[in-house]
Amino acid sequence: MVWLKSNFPQSIFFPAHIWTPYFGVLGSRFGFESLSIAYQDSLNLIDCIETGLSSDPFMNWMFDELDKFSIISTSDAHSPENFARESTTFVLE
C-alpha cells in the first residue's frame, strides 16, 4: 500500500467491508481485534473505512478505534431490504 499511495497521491485508499463476518478485517472469523493490529505501520495510509452491510452506524460508534477515520458505507444489490440504506458523498476539489 505504501507504493500505491506514493505513486498515486490523489487516490483514496481504504479497507472495504471491514465488518463482513467471514473475511472482513474486523469480522468475527477473520482474527484481528483492531485495525492497528491488522494494518500495523500502514494504518496511517488509510484515509477512511468502508463498513459493508454487516454493520450499522450504532455498531461503528461503539468501536472507538474508528473515530479517527471517515466512515463510508455502500449498498449491495444482493440485500434489497438494505439497498441505499446509507450513502456517501465525496466533496473534491
PDB file of N, CA, C and O in Angstrom, chain B, residues numbered from 101:
ATOM      1  N   MET B 101       0.812  -1.186   0.000  1.00  0.00           N
ATOM      2  CA  MET B 101       0.000   0.000   0.000  1.00  0.00           C
ATOM      3  C   MET B 101       0.860   1.256   0.000  1.00  0.00           C
ATOM      4  O   MET B 101       0.442   2.280  -0.540  1.00  0.00           O
ATOM      5  N   VAL B 102       2.050   1.205   0.591  1.00  0.00           N
ATOM      6  CA  VAL B 102       2.942   2.361   0.604  1.00  0.00           C
ATOM      7  C   VAL B 102       3.288   2.774  -0.815  1.00  0.00           C
ATOM      8  O   VAL B 102       3.260   3.961  -1.139  1.00  0.00           O
ATOM      9  N   TRP B 103       3.612   1.812  -1.662  1.00  0.00           N
ATOM     10  CA  TRP B 103       3.943   2.113  -3.049  1.00  0.00           C
ATOM     11  C   TRP B 103       2.765   2.762  -3.760  1.00  0.00           C
ATOM     12  O   TRP B 103       2.949   3.739  -4.486  1.00  0.00           O
ATOM     13  N   LEU B 104       1.574   2.245  -3.570  1.00  0.00           N
ATOM     14  CA  LEU B 104       0.392   2.811  -4.221  1.00  0.00           C
ATOM     15  C   LEU B 104       0.156   4.252  -3.793  1.00  0.00           C
ATOM     16  O   LEU B 104      -0.108   5.111  -4.634  1.00  0.00           O
ATOM     17  N   LYS B 105       0.248   4.523  -2.516  1.00  0.00           N
ATOM     18  CA  LYS B 105      -0.001   5.863  -2.006  1.00  0.00           C
ATOM     19  C   LYS B 105       1.036   6.846  -2.520  1.00  0.00           C
ATOM     20  O   LYS B 105       0.690   7.981  -2.846  1.00  0.00           O
ATOM     21  N   SER B 106       2.285   6.445  -2.603  1.00  0.00           N
ATOM     22  CA  SER B 106       3.320   7.364  -3.069  1.00  0.00           C
ATOM     23  C   SER B 106       3.230   7.613  -4.565  1.00  0.00           C
ATOM     24  O   SER B 106       3.580   8.698  -5.029  1.00  0.00           O
ATOM     25  N   ASN B 107       2.772   6.636  -5.325  1.00  0.00           N
ATOM     26  CA  ASN B 107       2.675   6.800  -6.768  1.00  0.00           C
ATOM     27  C   ASN B 107       1.336   7.379  -7.220  1.00  0.00           C
ATOM     28  O   ASN B 107       1.212   7.845  -8.353  1.00  0.00           O
ATOM     29  N   PHE B 108       0.350   7.351  -6.356  1.00  0.00           N
ATOM     30  CA  PHE B 108      -0.973   7.890  -6.683  1.00  0.00           C
ATOM     31  C   PHE B 108      -1.447   8.776  -5.534  1.00  0.00           C
ATOM     32  O   PHE B 108      -2.391   8.417  -4.830  1.00  0.00           O
ATOM     33  N   PRO B 109      -0.800   9.937  -5.332  1.00  0.00           N
ATOM     34  CA  PRO B 109      -1.074  10.751  -4.145  1.00  0.00           C
ATOM     35  C   PRO B 109      -2.500  11.310  -4.076  1.00  0.00           C
ATOM     36  O   PRO B 109      -2.949  11.691  -2.995  1.00  0.00           O
ATOM     37  N   GLN B 110      -3.204  11.366  -5.177  1.00  0.00           N
ATOM     38  CA  GLN B 110      -4.568  11.893  -5.142  1.00  0.00           C
ATOM     39  C   GLN B 110      -5.604  10.779  -5.000  1.00  0.00           C
ATOM     40  O   GLN B 110      -6.800  11.014  -5.171  1.00  0.00           O
ATOM     41  N   SER B 111      -5.157   9.606  -4.697  1.00  0.00           N
ATOM     42  CA  SER B 111      -6.058   8.468  -4.518  1.00  0.00           C
ATOM     43  C   SER B 111      -6.507   8.373  -3.070  1.00  0.00           C
ATOM     44  O   SER B 111      -5.853   8.877  -2.156  1.00  0.00           O
ATOM     45  N   ILE B 112      -7.628   7.721  -2.892  1.00  0.00           N
ATOM     46  CA  ILE B 112      -8.133   7.438  -1.557  1.00  0.00           C
ATOM     47  C   ILE B 112      -8.077   5.927  -1.372  1.00  0.00           C
ATOM     48  O   ILE B 112      -8.668   5.172  -2.145  1.00  0.00           O
ATOM     49  N   PHE B 113      -7.361   5.499  -0.342  1.00  0.00           N
ATOM     50  CA  PHE B 113      -7.226   4.079  -0.065  1.00  0.00           C
ATOM     51  C   PHE B 113      -7.988   3.746   1.201  1.00  0.00           C
ATOM     52  O   PHE B 113      -7.882   4.444   2.209  1.00  0.00           O
ATOM     53  N   PHE B 114      -8.754   2.677   1.137  1.00  0.00           N
ATOM     54  CA  PHE B 114      -9.492   2.277   2.325  1.00  0.00           C
ATOM     55  C   PHE B 114      -9.833   0.798   2.284  1.00  0.00           C
ATOM     56  O   PHE B 114     -10.055   0.231   1.214  1.00  0.00           O
ATOM     57  N   PRO B 115      -9.873   0.175   3.461  1.00  0.00           N
ATOM     58  CA  PRO B 115     -10.332  -1.204   3.532  1.00  0.00           C
ATOM     59  C   PRO B 115     -11.850  -1.223   3.317  1.00  0.00           C
ATOM     60  O   PRO B 115     -12.566  -0.357   3.820  1.00  0.00           O
ATOM     61  N   ALA B 116     -12.320  -2.192   2.584  1.00  0.00           N
ATOM     62  CA  ALA B 116     -13.751  -2.310   2.326  1.00  0.00           C
ATOM     63  C   ALA B 116     -14.325  -3.480   3.114  1.00  0.00           C
ATOM     64  O   ALA B 116     -13.635  -4.455   3.410  1.00  0.00           O
ATOM     65  N   HIS B 117     -15.602  -3.357   3.444  1.00  0.00           N
ATOM     66  CA  HIS B 117     -16.345  -4.424   4.128  1.00  0.00           C
ATOM     67  C   HIS B 117     -15.662  -4.864   5.420  1.00  0.00           C
ATOM     68  O   HIS B 117     -15.495  -6.061   5.653  1.00  0.00           O
ATOM     69  N   ILE B 118     -15.267  -3.911   6.258  1.00  0.00           N
ATOM     70  CA  ILE B 118     -14.494  -4.274   7.447  1.00  0.00           C
ATOM     71  C   ILE B 118     -15.248  -5.176   8.415  1.00  0.00           C
ATOM     72  O   ILE B 118     -14.623  -5.931   9.159  1.00  0.00           O
ATOM     73  N   TRP B 119     -16.580  -5.114   8.421  1.00  0.00           N
ATOM     74  CA  TRP B 119     -17.360  -5.925   9.355  1.00  0.00           C
ATOM     75  C   TRP B 119     -17.919  -7.204   8.747  1.00  0.00           C
ATOM     76  O   TRP B 119     -18.646  -7.927   9.428  1.00  0.00           O
ATOM     77  N   THR B 120     -17.610  -7.508   7.501  1.00  0.00           N
ATOM     78  CA  THR B 120     -18.118  -8.734   6.896  1.00  0.00           C
ATOM     79  C   THR B 120     -17.671  -9.913   7.766  1.00  0.00           C
ATOM     80  O   THR B 120     -16.477 -10.077   8.019  1.00  0.00           O
ATOM     81  N   PRO B 121     -18.622 -10.732   8.224  1.00  0.00           N
ATOM     82  CA  PRO B 121     -18.306 -11.750   9.237  1.00  0.00           C
ATOM     83  C   PRO B 121     -17.168 -12.702   8.894  1.00  0.00           C
ATOM     84  O   PRO B 121     -16.366 -13.018   9.773  1.00  0.00           O
ATOM     85  N   TYR B 122     -17.065 -13.166   7.675  1.00  0.00           N
ATOM     86  CA  TYR B 122     -16.048 -14.173   7.374  1.00  0.00           C
ATOM     87  C   TYR B 122     -14.679 -13.592   7.075  1.00  0.00           C
ATOM     88  O   TYR B 122     -13.686 -14.032   7.656  1.00  0.00           O
ATOM     89  N   PHE B 123     -14.601 -12.616   6.185  1.00  0.00           N
ATOM     90  CA  PHE B 123     -13.290 -12.151   5.745  1.00  0.00           C
ATOM     91  C   PHE B 123     -13.042 -10.664   5.958  1.00  0.00           C
ATOM     92  O   PHE B 123     -12.012 -10.151   5.520  1.00  0.00           O
ATOM     93  N   GLY B 124     -13.949  -9.965   6.611  1.00  0.00           N
ATOM     94  CA  GLY B 124     -13.713  -8.565   6.931  1.00  0.00           C
ATOM     95  C   GLY B 124     -12.619  -8.449   7.976  1.00  0.00           C
ATOM     96  O   GLY B 124     -12.488  -9.320   8.836  1.00  0.00           O
ATOM     97  N   VAL B 125     -11.839  -7.394   7.914  1.00  0.00           N
ATOM     98  CA  VAL B 125     -10.702  -7.242   8.829  1.00  0.00           C
ATOM     99  C   VAL B 125     -11.150  -7.260  10.294  1.00  0.00           C
ATOM    100  O   VAL B 125     -10.398  -7.699  11.164  1.00  0.00           O
ATOM    101  N   LEU B 126     -12.368  -6.788  10.571  1.00  0.00           N
ATOM    102  CA  LEU B 126     -12.899  -6.832  11.933  1.00  0.00           C
ATOM    103  C   LEU B 126     -14.022  -7.853  12.073  1.00  0.00           C
ATOM    104  O   LEU B 126     -14.722  -7.878  13.085  1.00  0.00           O
ATOM    105  N   GLY B 127     -14.191  -8.683  11.069  1.00  0.00           N
ATOM    106  CA  GLY B 127     -15.225  -9.706  11.124  1.00  0.00           C
ATOM    107  C   GLY B 127     -14.963 -10.714  12.230  1.00  0.00           C
ATOM    108  O   GLY B 127     -13.827 -10.888  12.672  1.00  0.00           O
ATOM    109  N   SER B 128     -15.996 -11.356  12.658  1.00  0.00           N
ATOM    110  CA  SER B 128     -15.883 -12.262  13.800  1.00  0.00           C
ATOM    111  C   SER B 128     -15.011 -13.488  13.532  1.00  0.00           C
ATOM    112  O   SER B 128     -14.579 -14.144  14.479  1.00  0.00           O
ATOM    113  N   ARG B 129     -14.747 -13.807  12.292  1.00  0.00           N
ATOM    114  CA  ARG B 129     -13.986 -15.024  11.991  1.00  0.00           C
ATOM    115  C   ARG B 129     -12.640 -14.778  11.309  1.00  0.00           C
ATOM    116  O   ARG B 129     -11.957 -15.732  10.935  1.00  0.00           O
ATOM    117  N   PHE B 130     -12.254 -13.518  11.144  1.00  0.00           N
ATOM    118  CA  PHE B 130     -11.002 -13.236  10.442  1.00  0.00           C
ATOM    119  C   PHE B 130      -9.807 -13.259  11.378  1.00  0.00           C
ATOM    120  O   PHE B 130      -8.736 -13.722  10.986  1.00  0.00           O
ATOM    121  N   GLY B 131      -9.958 -12.777  12.596  1.00  0.00           N
ATOM    122  CA  GLY B 131      -8.875 -12.913  13.545  1.00  0.00           C
ATOM    123  C   GLY B 131      -8.249 -11.641  14.070  1.00  0.00           C
ATOM    124  O   GLY B 131      -7.472 -11.716  15.022  1.00  0.00           O
ATOM    125  N   PHE B 132      -8.539 -10.467  13.507  1.00  0.00           N
ATOM    126  CA  PHE B 132      -7.930  -9.234  14.010  1.00  0.00           C
ATOM    127  C   PHE B 132      -8.842  -8.572  15.028  1.00  0.00           C
ATOM    128  O   PHE B 132     -10.055  -8.498  14.835  1.00  0.00           O
ATOM    129  N   GLU B 133      -8.254  -8.095  16.106  1.00  0.00           N
ATOM    130  CA  GLU B 133      -9.019  -7.413  17.142  1.00  0.00           C
ATOM    131  C   GLU B 133      -9.064  -5.913  16.933  1.00  0.00           C
ATOM    132  O   GLU B 133      -9.851  -5.218  17.576  1.00  0.00           O
ATOM    133  N   SER B 134      -8.222  -5.404  16.035  1.00  0.00           N
ATOM    134  CA  SER B 134      -8.184  -3.963  15.785  1.00  0.00           C
ATOM    135  C   SER B 134      -7.590  -3.695  14.413  1.00  0.00           C
ATOM    136  O   SER B 134      -6.943  -4.557  13.818  1.00  0.00           O
ATOM    137  N   LEU B 135      -7.822  -2.481  13.921  1.00  0.00           N
ATOM    138  CA  LEU B 135      -7.207  -2.075  12.656  1.00  0.00           C
ATOM    139  C   LEU B 135      -5.705  -1.908  12.822  1.00  0.00           C
ATOM    140  O   LEU B 135      -4.947  -2.211  11.901  1.00  0.00           O
ATOM    141  N   SER B 136      -5.260  -1.431  13.981  1.00  0.00           N
ATOM    142  CA  SER B 136      -3.824  -1.222  14.184  1.00  0.00           C
ATOM    143  C   SER B 136      -3.055  -2.537  14.161  1.00  0.00           C
ATOM    144  O   SER B 136      -1.913  -2.574  13.704  1.00  0.00           O
ATOM    145  N   ILE B 137      -3.658  -3.608  14.642  1.00  0.00           N
ATOM    146  CA  ILE B 137      -3.007  -4.919  14.559  1.00  0.00           C
ATOM    147  C   ILE B 137      -3.007  -5.410  13.113  1.00  0.00           C
ATOM    148  O   ILE B 137      -2.011  -5.960  12.640  1.00  0.00           O
ATOM    149  N   ALA B 138      -4.105  -5.214  12.424  1.00  0.00           N
ATOM    150  CA  ALA B 138      -4.219  -5.706  11.044  1.00  0.00           C
ATOM    151  C   ALA B 138      -3.292  -4.970  10.077  1.00  0.00           C
ATOM    152  O   ALA B 138      -2.639  -5.595   9.242  1.00  0.00           O
ATOM    153  N   TYR B 139      -3.236  -3.651  10.192  1.00  0.00           N
ATOM    154  CA  TYR B 139      -2.504  -2.855   9.201  1.00  0.00           C
ATOM    155  C   TYR B 139      -1.161  -2.350   9.689  1.00  0.00           C
ATOM    156  O   TYR B 139      -0.375  -1.857   8.881  1.00  0.00           O
ATOM    157  N   GLN B 140      -0.870  -2.449  10.949  1.00  0.00           N
ATOM    158  CA  GLN B 140       0.409  -2.084  11.541  1.00  0.00           C
ATOM    159  C   GLN B 140       0.909  -0.738  11.045  1.00  0.00           C
ATOM    160  O   GLN B 140       0.223   0.270  11.213  1.00  0.00           O
ATOM    161  N   ASP B 141       2.093  -0.699  10.435  1.00  0.00           N
ATOM    162  CA  ASP B 141       2.700   0.568  10.000  1.00  0.00           C
ATOM    163  C   ASP B 141       1.971   1.233   8.842  1.00  0.00           C
ATOM    164  O   ASP B 141       2.220   2.405   8.559  1.00  0.00           O
ATOM    165  N   SER B 142       1.091   0.528   8.173  1.00  0.00           N
ATOM    166  CA  SER B 142       0.354   1.102   7.043  1.00  0.00           C
ATOM    167  C   SER B 142      -0.943   1.792   7.474  1.00  0.00           C
ATOM    168  O   SER B 142      -1.635   2.378   6.641  1.00  0.00           O
ATOM    169  N   LEU B 143      -1.274   1.729   8.753  1.00  0.00           N
ATOM    170  CA  LEU B 143      -2.532   2.313   9.221  1.00  0.00           C
ATOM    171  C   LEU B 143      -2.627   3.801   8.905  1.00  0.00           C
ATOM    172  O   LEU B 143      -3.710   4.294   8.591  1.00  0.00           O
ATOM    173  N   ASN B 144      -1.516   4.523   8.982  1.00  0.00           N
ATOM    174  CA  ASN B 144      -1.535   5.960   8.696  1.00  0.00           C
ATOM    175  C   ASN B 144      -1.789   6.274   7.224  1.00  0.00           C
ATOM    176  O   ASN B 144      -2.022   7.434   6.884  1.00  0.00           O
ATOM    177  N   LEU B 145      -1.750   5.294   6.358  1.00  0.00           N
ATOM    178  CA  LEU B 145      -2.028   5.496   4.935  1.00  0.00           C
ATOM    179  C   LEU B 145      -3.503   5.326   4.594  1.00  0.00           C
ATOM    180  O   LEU B 145      -3.925   5.617   3.474  1.00  0.00           O
ATOM    181  N   ILE B 146      -4.276   4.860   5.549  1.00  0.00           N
ATOM    182  CA  ILE B 146      -5.693   4.621   5.299  1.00  0.00           C
ATOM    183  C   ILE B 146      -6.460   5.912   5.533  1.00  0.00           C
ATOM    184  O   ILE B 146      -6.372   6.522   6.598  1.00  0.00           O
ATOM    185  N   ASP B 147      -7.215   6.316   4.518  1.00  0.00           N
ATOM    186  CA  ASP B 147      -7.953   7.577   4.575  1.00  0.00           C
ATOM    187  C   ASP B 147      -9.330   7.434   5.210  1.00  0.00           C
ATOM    188  O   ASP B 147      -9.808   8.345   5.885  1.00  0.00           O
ATOM    189  N   CYS B 148      -9.959   6.297   4.993  1.00  0.00           N
ATOM    190  CA  CYS B 148     -11.297   6.062   5.531  1.00  0.00           C
ATOM    191  C   CYS B 148     -11.530   4.557   5.548  1.00  0.00           C
ATOM    192  O   CYS B 148     -10.696   3.788   5.070  1.00  0.00           O
ATOM    193  N   ILE B 149     -12.653   4.144   6.093  1.00  0.00           N
ATOM    194  CA  ILE B 149     -13.003   2.729   6.086  1.00  0.00           C
ATOM    195  C   ILE B 149     -14.411   2.585   5.533  1.00  0.00           C
ATOM    196  O   ILE B 149     -15.244   3.482   5.666  1.00  0.00           O
ATOM    197  N   GLU B 150     -14.657   1.451   4.918  1.00  0.00           N
ATOM    198  CA  GLU B 150     -15.990   1.146   4.390  1.00  0.00           C
ATOM    199  C   GLU B 150     -16.542  -0.003   5.214  1.00  0.00           C
ATOM    200  O   GLU B 150     -15.904  -1.047   5.351  1.00  0.00           O
ATOM    201  N   THR B 151     -17.724   0.197   5.756  1.00  0.00           N
ATOM    202  CA  THR B 151     -18.253  -0.743   6.735  1.00  0.00           C
ATOM    203  C   THR B 151     -18.782  -2.034   6.148  1.00  0.00           C
ATOM    204  O   THR B 151     -18.638  -3.089   6.765  1.00  0.00           O
ATOM    205  N   GLY B 152     -19.388  -1.983   4.981  1.00  0.00           N
ATOM    206  CA  GLY B 152     -20.116  -3.136   4.467  1.00  0.00           C
ATOM    207  C   GLY B 152     -21.485  -3.179   5.123  1.00  0.00           C
ATOM    208  O   GLY B 152     -21.751  -2.420   6.054  1.00  0.00           O
ATOM    209  N   LEU B 153     -22.330  -4.035   4.660  1.00  0.00           N
ATOM    210  CA  LEU B 153     -23.702  -4.099   5.167  1.00  0.00           C
ATOM    211  C   LEU B 153     -23.841  -4.899   6.445  1.00  0.00           C
ATOM    212  O   LEU B 153     -24.945  -5.024   6.974  1.00  0.00           O
ATOM    213  N   SER B 154     -22.745  -5.443   6.953  1.00  0.00           N
ATOM    214  CA  SER B 154     -22.821  -6.232   8.182  1.00  0.00           C
ATOM    215  C   SER B 154     -22.782  -5.355   9.422  1.00  0.00           C
ATOM    216  O   SER B 154     -22.669  -5.869  10.535  1.00  0.00           O
ATOM    217  N   SER B 155     -22.872  -4.052   9.255  1.00  0.00           N
ATOM    218  CA  SER B 155     -22.861  -3.152  10.400  1.00  0.00           C
ATOM    219  C   SER B 155     -23.916  -2.076  10.200  1.00  0.00           C
ATOM    220  O   SER B 155     -24.539  -1.964   9.145  1.00  0.00           O
ATOM    221  N   ASP B 156     -24.088  -1.301  11.242  1.00  0.00           N
ATOM    222  CA  ASP B 156     -24.936  -0.115  11.143  1.00  0.00           C
ATOM    223  C   ASP B 156     -24.212   1.003  11.884  1.00  0.00           C
ATOM    224  O   ASP B 156     -23.223   0.735  12.567  1.00  0.00           O
ATOM    225  N   PRO B 157     -24.673   2.249  11.770  1.00  0.00           N
ATOM    226  CA  PRO B 157     -23.943   3.349  12.420  1.00  0.00           C
ATOM    227  C   PRO B 157     -23.733   3.150  13.919  1.00  0.00           C
ATOM    228  O   PRO B 157     -22.659   3.471  14.428  1.00  0.00           O
ATOM    229  N   PHE B 158     -24.714   2.635  14.629  1.00  0.00           N
ATOM    230  CA  PHE B 158     -24.563   2.444  16.071  1.00  0.00           C
ATOM    231  C   PHE B 158     -23.434   1.478  16.394  1.00  0.00           C
ATOM    232  O   PHE B 158     -22.699   1.681  17.360  1.00  0.00           O
ATOM    233  N   MET B 159     -23.295   0.444  15.604  1.00  0.00           N
ATOM    234  CA  MET B 159     -22.213  -0.529  15.806  1.00  0.00           C
ATOM    235  C   MET B 159     -20.857   0.153  15.624  1.00  0.00           C
ATOM    236  O   MET B 159     -19.935  -0.078  16.408  1.00  0.00           O
ATOM    237  N   ASN B 160     -20.735   0.982  14.605  1.00  0.00           N
ATOM    238  CA  ASN B 160     -19.473   1.676  14.345  1.00  0.00           C
ATOM    239  C   ASN B 160     -19.150   2.671  15.454  1.00  0.00           C
ATOM    240  O   ASN B 160     -17.987   2.802  15.836  1.00  0.00           O
ATOM    241  N   TRP B 161     -20.139   3.365  15.970  1.00  0.00           N
ATOM    242  CA  TRP B 161     -19.909   4.350  17.032  1.00  0.00           C
ATOM    243  C   TRP B 161     -19.426   3.705  18.315  1.00  0.00           C
ATOM    244  O   TRP B 161     -18.802   4.375  19.138  1.00  0.00           O
ATOM    245  N   MET B 162     -19.694   2.428  18.508  1.00  0.00           N
ATOM    246  CA  MET B 162     -19.279   1.733  19.722  1.00  0.00           C
ATOM    247  C   MET B 162     -17.809   1.315  19.681  1.00  0.00           C
ATOM    248  O   MET B 162     -17.246   0.953  20.714  1.00  0.00           O
ATOM    249  N   PHE B 163     -17.187   1.359  18.518  1.00  0.00           N
ATOM    250  CA  PHE B 163     -15.804   0.915  18.352  1.00  0.00           C
ATOM    251  C   PHE B 163     -14.913   2.150  18.232  1.00  0.00           C
ATOM    252  O   PHE B 163     -14.777   2.708  17.143  1.00  0.00           O
ATOM    253  N   ASP B 164     -14.303   2.584  19.342  1.00  0.00           N
ATOM    254  CA  ASP B 164     -13.563   3.839  19.424  1.00  0.00           C
ATOM    255  C   ASP B 164     -12.456   3.980  18.383  1.00  0.00           C
ATOM    256  O   ASP B 164     -12.152   5.094  17.956  1.00  0.00           O
ATOM    257  N   GLU B 165     -11.863   2.889  17.978  1.00  0.00           N
ATOM    258  CA  GLU B 165     -10.757   2.973  17.018  1.00  0.00           C
ATOM    259  C   GLU B 165     -11.204   3.578  15.687  1.00  0.00           C
ATOM    260  O   GLU B 165     -10.380   4.120  14.951  1.00  0.00           O
ATOM    261  N   LEU B 166     -12.478   3.493  15.372  1.00  0.00           N
ATOM    262  CA  LEU B 166     -12.980   4.036  14.106  1.00  0.00           C
ATOM    263  C   LEU B 166     -13.196   5.542  14.152  1.00  0.00           C
ATOM    264  O   LEU B 166     -13.426   6.153  13.109  1.00  0.00           O
ATOM    265  N   ASP B 167     -13.130   6.155  15.322  1.00  0.00           N
ATOM    266  CA  ASP B 167     -13.403   7.587  15.464  1.00  0.00           C
ATOM    267  C   ASP B 167     -12.485   8.464  14.621  1.00  0.00           C
ATOM    268  O   ASP B 167     -12.895   9.540  14.185  1.00  0.00           O
ATOM    269  N   LYS B 168     -11.265   8.030  14.388  1.00  0.00           N
ATOM    270  CA  LYS B 168     -10.307   8.857  13.655  1.00  0.00           C
ATOM    271  C   LYS B 168     -10.426   8.711  12.134  1.00  0.00           C
ATOM    272  O   LYS B 168      -9.703   9.373  11.389  1.00  0.00           O
ATOM    273  N   PHE B 169     -11.331   7.850  11.676  1.00  0.00           N
ATOM    274  CA  PHE B 169     -11.497   7.615  10.247  1.00  0.00           C
ATOM    275  C   PHE B 169     -12.824   8.173   9.754  1.00  0.00           C
ATOM    276  O   PHE B 169     -13.814   8.205  10.485  1.00  0.00           O
ATOM    277  N   SER B 170     -12.825   8.608   8.514  1.00  0.00           N
ATOM    278  CA  SER B 170     -14.105   8.866   7.853  1.00  0.00           C
ATOM    279  C   SER B 170     -14.700   7.503   7.563  1.00  0.00           C
ATOM    280  O   SER B 170     -14.008   6.594   7.104  1.00  0.00           O
ATOM    281  N   ILE B 171     -15.975   7.370   7.833  1.00  0.00           N
ATOM    282  CA  ILE B 171     -16.638   6.089   7.619  1.00  0.00           C
ATOM    283  C   ILE B 171     -17.574   6.219   6.435  1.00  0.00           C
ATOM    284  O   ILE B 171     -18.430   7.103   6.395  1.00  0.00           O
ATOM    285  N   ILE B 172     -17.400   5.320   5.462  1.00  0.00           N
ATOM    286  CA  ILE B 172     -18.304   5.293   4.328  1.00  0.00           C
ATOM    287  C   ILE B 172     -19.044   3.963   4.335  1.00  0.00           C
ATOM    288  O   ILE B 172     -18.583   2.976   4.907  1.00  0.00           O
ATOM    289  N   SER B 173     -20.168   3.962   3.705  1.00  0.00           N
ATOM    290  CA  SER B 173     -20.953   2.735   3.612  1.00  0.00           C
ATOM    291  C   SER B 173     -21.540   2.666   2.218  1.00  0.00           C
ATOM    292  O   SER B 173     -22.031   3.663   1.689  1.00  0.00           O
ATOM    293  N   THR B 174     -21.488   1.500   1.636  1.00  0.00           N
ATOM    294  CA  THR B 174     -22.053   1.310   0.308  1.00  0.00           C
ATOM    295  C   THR B 174     -23.134   0.244   0.376  1.00  0.00           C
ATOM    296  O   THR B 174     -23.171  -0.558   1.309  1.00  0.00           O
ATOM    297  N   SER B 175     -23.998   0.241  -0.604  1.00  0.00           N
ATOM    298  CA  SER B 175     -25.096  -0.719  -0.636  1.00  0.00           C
ATOM    299  C   SER B 175     -24.785  -1.848  -1.604  1.00  0.00           C
ATOM    300  O   SER B 175     -24.056  -1.667  -2.580  1.00  0.00           O
ATOM    301  N   ASP B 176     -25.337  -2.993  -1.325  1.00  0.00           N
ATOM    302  CA  ASP B 176     -25.169  -4.149  -2.190  1.00  0.00           C
ATOM    303  C   ASP B 176     -26.526  -4.576  -2.721  1.00  0.00           C
ATOM    304  O   ASP B 176     -27.492  -4.655  -1.962  1.00  0.00           O
ATOM    305  N   ALA B 177     -26.606  -4.847  -3.999  1.00  0.00           N
ATOM    306  CA  ALA B 177     -27.874  -5.229  -4.620  1.00  0.00           C
ATOM    307  C   ALA B 177     -28.394  -6.566  -4.118  1.00  0.00           C
ATOM    308  O   ALA B 177     -29.577  -6.867  -4.282  1.00  0.00           O
ATOM    309  N   HIS B 178     -27.534  -7.371  -3.511  1.00  0.00           N
ATOM    310  CA  HIS B 178     -27.989  -8.675  -3.023  1.00  0.00           C
ATOM    311  C   HIS B 178     -28.719  -8.576  -1.683  1.00  0.00           C
ATOM    312  O   HIS B 178     -29.142  -9.592  -1.132  1.00  0.00           O
ATOM    313  N   SER B 179     -28.865  -7.372  -1.164  1.00  0.00           N
ATOM    314  CA  SER B 179     -29.598  -7.159   0.086  1.00  0.00           C
ATOM    315  C   SER B 179     -30.677  -6.104  -0.136  1.00  0.00           C
ATOM    316  O   SER B 179     -30.530  -4.974   0.332  1.00  0.00           O
ATOM    317  N   PRO B 180     -31.753  -6.442  -0.834  1.00  0.00           N
ATOM    318  CA  PRO B 180     -32.766  -5.438  -1.199  1.00  0.00           C
ATOM    319  C   PRO B 180     -33.333  -4.651  -0.020  1.00  0.00           C
ATOM    320  O   PRO B 180     -33.653  -3.472  -0.167  1.00  0.00           O
ATOM    321  N   GLU B 181     -33.461  -5.277   1.137  1.00  0.00           N
ATOM    322  CA  GLU B 181     -34.017  -4.561   2.284  1.00  0.00           C
ATOM    323  C   GLU B 181     -33.091  -3.454   2.785  1.00  0.00           C
ATOM    324  O   GLU B 181     -33.542  -2.533   3.466  1.00  0.00           O
ATOM    325  N   ASN B 182     -31.787  -3.536   2.452  1.00  0.00           N
ATOM    326  CA  ASN B 182     -30.822  -2.528   2.866  1.00  0.00           C
ATOM    327  C   ASN B 182     -30.334  -1.650   1.716  1.00  0.00           C
ATOM    328  O   ASN B 182     -29.492  -0.775   1.915  1.00  0.00           O
ATOM    329  N   PHE B 183     -30.849  -1.879   0.543  1.00  0.00           N
ATOM    330  CA  PHE B 183     -30.382  -1.144  -0.635  1.00  0.00           C
ATOM    331  C   PHE B 183     -30.541   0.359  -0.417  1.00  0.00           C
ATOM    332  O   PHE B 183     -31.632   0.836  -0.104  1.00  0.00           O
ATOM    333  N   ALA B 184     -29.464   1.086  -0.581  1.00  0.00           N
ATOM    334  CA  ALA B 184     -29.429   2.543  -0.417  1.00  0.00           C
ATOM    335  C   ALA B 184     -29.753   2.970   1.014  1.00  0.00           C
ATOM    336  O   ALA B 184     -30.267   4.067   1.233  1.00  0.00           O
ATOM    337  N   ARG B 185     -29.459   2.123   1.970  1.00  0.00           N
ATOM    338  CA  ARG B 185     -29.692   2.447   3.385  1.00  0.00           C
ATOM    339  C   ARG B 185     -28.904   3.682   3.785  1.00  0.00           C
ATOM    340  O   ARG B 185     -29.397   4.531   4.528  1.00  0.00           O
ATOM    341  N   GLU B 186     -27.704   3.776   3.301  1.00  0.00           N
ATOM    342  CA  GLU B 186     -26.851   4.920   3.564  1.00  0.00           C
ATOM    343  C   GLU B 186     -26.185   5.330   2.256  1.00  0.00           C
ATOM    344  O   GLU B 186     -26.145   4.555   1.301  1.00  0.00           O
ATOM    345  N   SER B 187     -25.680   6.517   2.220  1.00  0.00           N
ATOM    346  CA  SER B 187     -24.964   6.954   1.025  1.00  0.00           C
ATOM    347  C   SER B 187     -23.701   7.686   1.455  1.00  0.00           C
ATOM    348  O   SER B 187     -23.569   8.109   2.603  1.00  0.00           O
ATOM    349  N   THR B 188     -22.787   7.827   0.524  1.00  0.00           N
ATOM    350  CA  THR B 188     -21.533   8.508   0.775  1.00  0.00           C
ATOM    351  C   THR B 188     -21.368   9.608  -0.257  1.00  0.00           C
ATOM    352  O   THR B 188     -21.549   9.383  -1.454  1.00  0.00           O
ATOM    353  N   THR B 189     -21.027  10.785   0.207  1.00  0.00           N
ATOM    354  CA  THR B 189     -20.804  11.906  -0.684  1.00  0.00           C
ATOM    355  C   THR B 189     -19.348  12.343  -0.551  1.00  0.00           C
ATOM    356  O   THR B 189     -18.855  12.551   0.558  1.00  0.00           O
ATOM    357  N   PHE B 190     -18.678  12.480  -1.665  1.00  0.00           N
ATOM    358  CA  PHE B 190     -17.307  12.968  -1.672  1.00  0.00           C
ATOM    359  C   PHE B 190     -17.316  14.401  -2.184  1.00  0.00           C
ATOM    360  O   PHE B 190     -17.893  14.682  -3.234  1.00  0.00           O
ATOM    361  N   VAL B 191     -16.691  15.295  -1.461  1.00  0.00           N
ATOM    362  CA  VAL B 191     -16.517  16.677  -1.900  1.00  0.00           C
ATOM    363  C   VAL B 191     -15.071  16.812  -2.326  1.00  0.00           C
ATOM    364  O   VAL B 191     -14.167  16.740  -1.493  1.00  0.00           O
ATOM    365  N   LEU B 192     -14.845  17.006  -3.609  1.00  0.00           N
ATOM    366  CA  LEU B 192     -13.489  17.038  -4.159  1.00  0.00           C
ATOM    367  C   LEU B 192     -13.198  18.389  -4.786  1.00  0.00           C
ATOM    368  O   LEU B 192     -14.104  19.087  -5.241  1.00  0.00           O
ATOM    369  N   GLU B 193     -11.934  18.745  -4.803  1.00  0.00           N
ATOM    370  CA  GLU B 193     -11.528  19.997  -5.458  1.00  0.00           C
ATOM    371  C   GLU B 193     -11.497  19.825  -6.951  1.00  0.00           C
ATOM    372  O   GLU B 193     -11.179  20.769  -7.675  1.00  0.00           O
TER     373      GLU B 193
END
